[in-house]
Amino acid sequence: MHTALKTSIKHIILIVLLLTVLKSPAQAGHTEVTEWQGDKNGAVSITYDDGNINQFKYALPIMERFKLPATFFIITGGIPGSKYHGRFIGRPVKEIIGESATVPTNAQNFLERCSAAGYLGFKGTITYHTKAASLYDEGKTTEAYHLMDELYKKVRDGNFKPGYEPSNEVLQEKGSTWADFRRDAALGYEFASHSVTHASMPALDSVNIDYELEKSKAEILDKLGAKYTFSAEVPYGYENQRVMQIAYKIYPALRNRMPEPWLKEIDRASKETPGNTNKDYIQWQRGATTKTPLPLMQAWVDTAVAKTNTWLVLVIHGIDGLGYEALPHTLLNTYFTYIKAHENNLWVATFGNVTKYMREREATVIQSKVDKHEILINLNSHLNKAVYDVPLTLKTFVPDEWKWVGIINGKHIQRIKVLREDNESFVIYSTVRDQITLVKE
Ligand SMILES: [Zn+2]
């Protein structure tokens, strides 16, 4: 047979097969976890970085009024009462300073010098660490080494005032207390780690990365509880592989980057918008700056509503003149009003809860058994139930003659109406249990 004809026959067979699959109604009993909780079209997480005091003074009351959840990535070292503060783990810094007089910075000593840079006993040295880390992460190693040589020479020459000066982000957190955070956590906000000192981790050696991440986790565990040790954001949004590998041993979820093969991530710097993908989910991070027009911020929300697989993760830093790219709280008020107005189609949840839901959905295997008047459903997942506790939303197809269904979820019984769409009958309901019985009523 002619090749072109052969190909077009193949195409026709494929189309017919596809139509058959698409048209065949789901069998009664067939159950799936909906893409998002509440069978919403999309998800949005509002996240705040740096624990800036104005976030709690001005933005939190607006969210409280709208009952919108959010995640706060806090820097733990500077909060009054914290056990763990910024420090350098390594040899005495005097030895390192002394050695720098004769040995130029190189691949062998760079991480040590940069890890120690903020703790040499002088004020104003931390900016050298921040800049060198950024250069090093971009592969500009020679420039990064030169910057360390410059810093250590200035230290040896006595160009800095003695003392310790933390990063600006730590200073902007001033005014927040653990008691405030405990009260806000009780209202339903998620607290998460943003390290001990807002360190630039690509330029820390592994011992000092461990310290920044492990001790901020220990602090949050001690002050707020285990529930708030799920999520973290390594400062400056770094996606450095060495850092990510260490961080994933300490925190199950990182806003920087997730390891899941079923998740596509579009980071804040990218100009890409959520399009077609063969992945189940897209995490779309957007951070408004002072130049971002409100209609564009609203269009992000529209996109999350219009797509079915998009999780919009909003990143907010400064508020009302304090902090990086500070947004006026009046703008946030208008923006949150817009998000609230789309809540029918949009699941607004913390970073941790959306992560948990997606993982629970991907990990759950469902079996169902259909009798004449009831359907037994069994969920199976390898995830730790003590951590992965976000209620799943299930969609179960039922026989056409069923009009009302009793959902038996442990001792809890709920009566719901059967929905009909595209000649199929189904019910949508929420569960935290592994065994559910649906009874025809
Ligand atoms: Zn930050």
Boltz pocket constraint, residues with backbone or C-beta under 6 A from the ligand:
constraints:
  - pocket:
      binder: B
      contacts: [[A, 49], [A, 50], [A, 169], [A, 194], [A, 198], [A, 235], [A, 236]]
      max_distance: 6.0
